[in-house]
Amino acid sequence: MKKLFDKKIKATWFIRYFGLSKVPLIFYCRPSVIKLTEEITIIKIPFKRRNKNHLKSMYFGALAVGADIAGGVLAMKLIRESRRNISLVFKDFKADFLQRPEGHTYFTCNDGQAIKDLIDEATETGKRVNMPLNIIATVPKISGNEPVAKFVLTLSLKDKSV
């Protein structure tokens, strides 16, 4: 029997509900989940009037939201699967803007295995542990797989159940 809603739609609804209830700027940017596995996340932020700057490219605040979601939703998924009470926060944020993003922007995080290892470390030690996540932003319709921005966010986890 086929499921009524696939995993991507459920994940997109989860992100938008989370945004609406906790961080309204996330909801305002209207992110969509393109791919969500244990290894990789791809998030799309549509290029609309609401997130353009005066140069007609995507505003850097919307780019920051995309990077935050790409790393955060992957970590949240893996934490939920671990069935542990782990708090998640981003400790710092670094961005390199390489080109003007003038189309729908895709944010990719390939650090799933490293996040799993960090969750295990947080569980074993009971202490706060940190790790940099690498997120790449692309605009496939304009520049293919060439990055328009690169982000490094330091993920910080602490197991509260120990």
Backbone as numpy.savetxt, mean C-alpha at the origin, in Angstrom:
# Nx Ny Nz CAx CAy CAz Cx Cy Cz
-19.11 -23.89 -6.96 -19.95 -22.71 -6.96 -19.06 -21.46 -6.96
-19.37 -20.53 -7.81 -18.58 -19.31 -7.92 -18.97 -18.33 -6.81
-17.97 -17.67 -6.26 -18.23 -16.69 -5.21 -18.86 -15.44 -5.81
-19.68 -14.78 -5.01 -20.37 -13.59 -5.47 -19.39 -12.46 -5.78
-18.41 -12.27 -4.91 -17.41 -11.22 -5.10 -16.02 -11.82 -5.03
-15.15 -11.45 -5.95 -13.80 -11.99 -5.89 -12.96 -11.25 -4.85
-11.77 -11.76 -4.59 -10.91 -11.23 -3.53 -10.50 -9.78 -3.78
-10.28 -9.42 -5.05 -9.87 -8.04 -5.36 -10.97 -7.04 -5.00
-12.21 -7.40 -5.30 -13.33 -6.50 -4.98 -13.48 -6.38 -3.48
-13.40 -7.50 -2.75 -13.50 -7.45 -1.29 -12.37 -6.61 -0.69
-11.15 -6.78 -1.22 -10.02 -6.01 -0.71 -10.19 -4.53 -1.01
-10.70 -4.20 -2.19 -10.95 -2.79 -2.53 -11.99 -2.21 -1.59
-13.08 -2.93 -1.33 -14.10 -2.45 -0.40 -13.53 -2.28 1.01
-12.69 -3.23 1.43 -12.06 -3.12 2.75 -11.25 -1.83 2.85
-10.42 -1.55 1.84 -9.59 -0.35 1.86 -10.46 0.90 1.89
-11.49 0.93 1.07 -12.35 2.12 1.02 -13.13 2.29 2.32
-13.61 1.19 2.92 -14.30 1.28 4.21 -13.33 1.76 5.29
-12.13 1.19 5.28 -11.10 1.62 6.24 -10.84 3.12 6.06
-10.72 3.56 4.82 -10.51 4.97 4.55 -11.67 5.82 5.03
-12.88 5.41 4.73 -14.06 6.18 5.13 -14.17 6.29 6.64
-13.87 5.20 7.35 -14.04 5.20 8.80 -12.82 5.69 9.58
-11.61 5.51 9.04 -10.40 5.84 9.81 -9.56 6.96 9.20
-9.36 6.93 7.88 -8.48 7.89 7.20 -9.21 8.39 5.94
-10.03 9.42 6.06 -10.86 9.86 4.93 -10.09 10.19 3.65
-8.84 10.60 3.75 -8.07 10.91 2.55 -7.90 9.66 1.67
-7.78 8.49 2.29 -7.69 7.25 1.52 -8.96 7.06 0.71
-10.11 7.22 1.34 -11.38 7.07 0.63 -11.50 8.08 -0.50
-11.08 9.30 -0.26 -11.18 10.38 -1.24 -10.38 10.07 -2.51
-9.25 9.37 -2.36 -8.40 9.04 -3.53 -8.94 7.86 -4.34
-9.92 7.12 -3.82 -10.56 6.01 -4.52 -9.60 4.92 -5.01
-8.79 4.35 -4.12 -7.86 3.29 -4.55 -8.60 2.01 -4.92
-7.98 1.23 -5.80 -8.49 -0.09 -6.17 -7.37 -1.11 -6.07
-7.72 -2.31 -5.64 -6.74 -3.40 -5.58 -6.71 -4.08 -6.94
-5.54 -4.12 -7.54 -5.34 -4.80 -8.82 -4.85 -6.22 -8.58
-3.95 -6.37 -7.61 -3.42 -7.70 -7.26 -3.05 -7.70 -5.78
-3.42 -8.78 -5.09 -3.09 -8.92 -3.68 -2.84 -10.40 -3.40
-1.56 -10.74 -3.25 -1.17 -12.10 -2.89 -0.30 -12.01 -1.64
0.26 -13.13 -1.22 1.16 -13.11 -0.07 2.50 -12.49 -0.41
2.81 -12.34 -1.67 4.11 -11.81 -2.09 4.05 -10.39 -2.64
2.95 -10.02 -3.27 2.90 -8.77 -4.02 1.55 -8.08 -3.86
1.60 -6.76 -3.87 0.39 -5.95 -3.90 0.53 -4.92 -5.01
-0.54 -4.75 -5.78 -0.60 -3.68 -6.77 -1.89 -2.90 -6.51
-1.73 -1.61 -6.27 -2.84 -0.70 -5.98 -2.90 0.35 -7.08
-4.11 0.67 -7.52 -4.28 1.73 -8.54 -4.96 2.94 -7.91
-4.37 4.11 -8.13 -5.03 5.37 -7.79 -5.43 6.00 -9.12
-6.73 6.18 -9.36 -7.15 6.75 -10.64 -6.74 8.22 -10.75
-6.46 8.63 -11.97 -6.06 10.01 -12.25 -7.33 10.81 -12.54
-7.78 11.54 -11.54 -9.02 12.31 -11.63 -8.76 13.75 -11.21
-9.75 14.57 -11.42 -9.65 15.98 -11.05 -9.32 16.13 -9.56
-9.86 15.28 -8.74 -9.71 15.42 -7.30 -8.27 15.20 -6.80
-7.39 14.57 -7.60 -6.02 14.36 -7.12 -4.97 14.94 -8.06
-5.37 15.89 -8.91 -4.40 16.58 -9.78 -3.86 17.82 -9.09
-2.63 18.17 -9.45 -2.06 19.43 -8.98 -2.19 20.48 -10.08
-1.62 21.65 -9.84 -1.72 22.75 -10.80 -0.95 22.49 -12.10
-0.07 21.48 -12.12 0.69 21.12 -13.32 0.01 20.00 -14.11
-1.19 19.63 -13.69 -1.97 18.57 -14.32 -1.31 17.19 -14.23
-0.59 16.98 -13.14 -0.07 15.65 -12.83 -0.63 15.28 -11.46
-0.40 14.04 -11.03 -0.96 13.61 -9.76 -0.28 14.33 -8.60
-1.08 14.85 -7.69 -0.61 15.55 -6.50 0.20 14.58 -5.63
1.29 15.08 -5.03 2.16 14.18 -4.28 1.48 13.59 -3.06
0.46 14.24 -2.53 -0.29 13.66 -1.42 -1.02 12.39 -1.83
-1.57 12.39 -3.05 -2.24 11.19 -3.58 -1.22 10.09 -3.83
-0.02 10.47 -4.28 1.05 9.49 -4.48 1.44 8.87 -3.14
1.50 9.69 -2.09 1.84 9.17 -0.76 0.77 8.20 -0.27
-0.50 8.51 -0.54 -1.59 7.60 -0.17 -1.42 6.25 -0.87
-1.11 6.28 -2.16 -0.92 5.03 -2.91 0.21 4.18 -2.36
1.33 4.83 -2.04 2.48 4.10 -1.48 2.13 3.51 -0.11
1.45 4.30 0.71 1.03 3.86 2.04 0.12 2.63 1.94
-0.83 2.67 1.04 -1.76 1.56 0.91 -1.06 0.31 0.36
-0.19 0.48 -0.63 0.48 -0.67 -1.24 1.27 -1.46 -0.19
2.00 -0.77 0.67 2.74 -1.46 1.72 1.84 -1.88 2.87
0.92 -1.00 3.25 0.08 -1.24 4.42 -0.91 -2.37 4.25
-1.56 -2.46 3.09 -2.57 -3.51 2.91 -1.92 -4.89 2.85
-0.73 -4.97 2.29 -0.01 -6.25 2.26 0.36 -6.67 3.68
0.88 -5.73 4.47 1.22 -6.03 5.86 -0.03 -6.40 6.67
-1.13 -5.67 6.47 -2.37 -5.97 7.20 -2.89 -7.37 6.85
-2.82 -7.74 5.58 -3.26 -9.07 5.15 -2.43 -10.16 5.84
-1.12 -9.99 5.84 -0.24 -11.01 6.43 -0.38 -11.06 7.95
-0.60 -9.91 8.58 -0.83 -9.88 10.03 -2.14 -10.61 10.36
-3.18 -10.33 9.59 -4.48 -10.98 9.82 -4.34 -12.50 9.68
-3.59 -12.95 8.67 -3.39 -14.39 8.47 -2.56 -15.02 9.58
-1.70 -14.24 10.25 -0.88 -14.78 11.34 -1.70 -14.98 12.62
-2.89 -14.36 12.68 -3.78 -14.45 13.84 -3.11 -13.95 15.13
-2.27 -12.94 14.98 -1.61 -12.32 16.13 -2.13 -10.90 16.30
-2.00 -10.35 17.49 -2.39 -8.97 17.76 -1.15 -8.09 17.57
-0.89 -7.72 16.34 0.32 -6.96 16.00 -0.07 -5.56 15.56
0.57 -4.56 16.20 0.31 -3.17 15.79 1.25 -2.81 14.65
0.72 -2.05 13.71 1.43 -1.67 12.49 1.46 -0.14 12.41
2.63 0.39 12.10 2.77 1.83 11.87 3.93 2.03 10.90
3.85 3.08 10.12 4.99 3.45 9.28 5.80 4.48 10.04
7.08 4.19 10.20 7.97 5.02 11.02 8.51 6.21 10.24
8.81 6.03 8.97 9.27 7.15 8.14 8.92 6.90 6.68
9.18 7.91 5.87 8.72 7.90 4.48 9.73 8.66 3.63
10.21 8.00 2.57 11.14 8.65 1.65 10.60 8.47 0.24
10.67 9.54 -0.55 10.14 9.48 -1.92 11.12 10.10 -2.90
11.27 9.45 -4.04 12.02 9.99 -5.17 11.04 10.10 -6.33
10.77 11.33 -6.74 9.85 11.57 -7.85 10.67 11.68 -9.12
10.49 10.75 -10.05 11.33 10.64 -11.24 10.71 11.27 -12.48
9.39 11.18 -12.59 8.65 11.75 -13.72 7.31 12.25 -13.21
6.66 13.06 -14.01 5.32 13.52 -13.64 4.30 12.41 -13.95
3.58 11.95 -12.94 2.54 10.93 -13.17 1.28 11.59 -13.75
1.05 11.39 -15.03 -0.06 12.04 -15.71 -1.08 11.02 -16.21
-1.37 10.04 -15.40 -2.35 9.01 -15.72 -2.62 8.15 -14.50
-3.47 7.14 -14.67 -3.74 6.22 -13.56 -2.41 5.65 -13.09
-2.17 5.71 -11.78 -0.87 5.33 -11.23 -1.01 4.03 -10.43
-0.09 3.11 -10.69 -0.07 1.80 -10.05 1.10 1.73 -9.08
0.82 1.28 -7.86 1.82 1.19 -6.80 2.06 -0.29 -6.50
3.31 -0.72 -6.61 3.64 -2.13 -6.45 4.59 -2.32 -5.27
4.24 -3.26 -4.39 5.11 -3.67 -3.29 5.33 -5.17 -3.42
6.61 -5.57 -3.52 6.99 -6.98 -3.70 7.62 -7.58 -2.44
7.38 -7.00 -1.28 8.10 -7.38 -0.07 7.33 -8.34 0.84
6.43 -9.14 0.28 5.61 -10.03 1.09 6.40 -10.99 1.97
7.40 -11.65 1.42 8.18 -12.60 2.21 8.94 -11.90 3.34
9.49 -10.73 3.05 10.21 -9.97 4.08 9.25 -9.53 5.19
8.02 -9.18 4.84 7.02 -8.80 5.85 6.67 -10.00 6.71
6.50 -11.18 6.09 6.24 -12.40 6.87 7.36 -12.66 7.87
8.60 -12.50 7.43 9.75 -12.71 8.31 9.74 -11.69 9.45
9.35 -10.45 9.16 9.29 -9.41 10.19 8.19 -9.73 11.20
7.06 -10.24 10.73 5.98 -10.65 11.64 6.47 -11.76 12.56
7.19 -12.74 12.01 7.75 -13.82 12.83 8.72 -13.27 13.87
9.56 -12.32 13.46 10.53 -11.72 14.39 9.81 -10.96 15.50
8.77 -10.21 15.15 8.01 -9.46 16.15 7.35 -10.41 17.14
6.86 -11.54 16.65 6.21 -12.54 17.49 7.22 -13.20 18.43
8.40 -13.52 17.91 9.43 -14.19 18.72 10.01 -13.28 19.79
10.29 -12.03 19.44 10.98 -11.14 20.37 10.02 -10.36 21.27
8.81 -10.09 20.79 7.89 -9.26 21.56 8.26 -7.79 21.55
9.30 -7.46 20.82 9.77 -6.06 20.74 9.36 -5.46 19.40
9.41 -4.13 19.35 9.13 -3.43 18.09 10.26 -3.69 17.11
9.91 -4.09 15.90 10.89 -4.37 14.85 10.56 -3.52 13.62
11.60 -3.15 12.89 11.45 -2.25 11.75 12.07 -2.85 10.50
11.52 -2.44 9.34 12.05 -2.89 8.06 11.60 -1.92 6.97
12.51 -1.57 6.05 12.09 -0.70 4.94 11.32 -1.50 3.88
10.21 -0.91 3.41 9.44 -1.47 2.30 9.70 -0.62 1.07
9.89 -1.27 -0.06 10.11 -0.56 -1.32 8.84 -0.61 -2.15
8.38 0.56 -2.57 7.19 0.66 -3.40 7.57 1.43 -4.66
7.15 0.90 -5.79 7.41 1.53 -7.09 6.08 2.00 -7.67
6.06 3.24 -8.15 4.87 3.79 -8.81 5.13 3.86 -10.31
4.16 3.37 -11.08 4.27 3.40 -12.54 2.96 3.93 -13.14
3.06 4.44 -14.35 1.89 4.85 -15.14 1.97 4.06 -16.45
1.46 2.82 -16.46 1.65 1.93 -17.61 1.17 2.49 -18.94
0.11 3.25 -18.93 -0.44 3.76 -20.19 0.49 4.76 -20.87
1.30 5.46 -20.07 2.19 6.48 -20.62 3.64 6.01 -20.70
4.14 5.43 -19.62 5.56 5.08 -19.58 5.83 3.59 -19.36
4.85 2.75 -19.58 5.06 1.31 -19.43 5.44 0.94 -18.00
6.49 0.14 -17.85 6.94 -0.28 -16.53 8.02 0.62 -15.95
8.31 1.72 -16.62 9.31 2.65 -16.12 8.75 3.40 -14.90
9.46 3.40 -13.78 8.94 4.05 -12.57 8.80 5.57 -12.74
7.71 6.09 -12.19 7.55 7.54 -12.11 7.94 8.03 -10.72
7.93 7.12 -9.74 8.35 7.45 -8.38 8.77 6.17 -7.66
9.68 6.34 -6.71 10.11 5.24 -5.85 9.95 5.69 -4.41
9.40 4.82 -3.59 9.14 5.14 -2.20 9.81 4.09 -1.31
10.29 4.54 -0.16 10.77 3.64 0.89 10.06 4.05 2.17
9.26 3.14 2.70 8.54 3.37 3.95 9.05 2.37 4.97
9.39 2.84 6.15 9.85 1.92 7.20 8.65 1.39 7.96
8.42 0.09 7.80 7.33 -0.60 8.49 7.81 -0.95 9.90
6.99 -0.63 10.90 7.33 -0.91 12.28 6.20 -1.75 12.88
6.56 -2.93 13.42 5.58 -3.86 13.97 5.91 -4.19 15.43
4.85 -4.41 16.22 5.04 -4.88 17.60 3.90 -5.84 17.93
4.28 -7.00 18.44 3.29 -8.01 18.83 2.77 -7.64 20.21
1.50 -7.30 20.29 0.89 -6.90 21.56 0.32 -8.09 22.32
0.33 -9.27 21.72 -0.27 -10.43 22.38 0.71 -11.18 23.27
1.98 -10.74 23.33 2.94 -11.40 24.22 3.12 -10.63 25.49
